[in-house]
Amino acid sequence: EATMVNSAVNNLALSFTTDMDMPSGSSVVLDGFTPVTGGWDGAICLKGRDSDVFDCQACAKPTASGAPARHGYLHKASGRLTMTVRNGTRIHAGREYQVSFEMRNPAAFSRDLCVNL
């Protein structure tokens, strides 16, 4: 998180490894984003070195080359971000994966919650 200012946009970077392979259709789930009313519900565009591992469907922003962007899905009521491994790919155990995404801070919120992976 680059800024804690309410309503500001942050670029969040995620690095992770798994202890087992995750085939296509598996999901990486992050819980603990502050649930909000209005906005945020739906596709969150993923960027970064390994964003192509994840599913690409309803993200409105194309990449610089015009290709559809990869995305996760943020459910606004639960604060859960789900990134699904796309067909034809897998996450390999022990390898580090890196993705990033932008998220707007709510207009007002508490920082007492932690994000869990």
Secondary structure, 3 states (H helix, E strand, C coil): CCCCCCCCEEEEEEEECCCCCECCCCEEEEECCCCCCCCCCEEEEEECCCHHHECCCCCCCECCCCCECEEEEEECCCCEEEEEECCCCCECCCCCEEEEEEEECCCCCCCCCCCEC
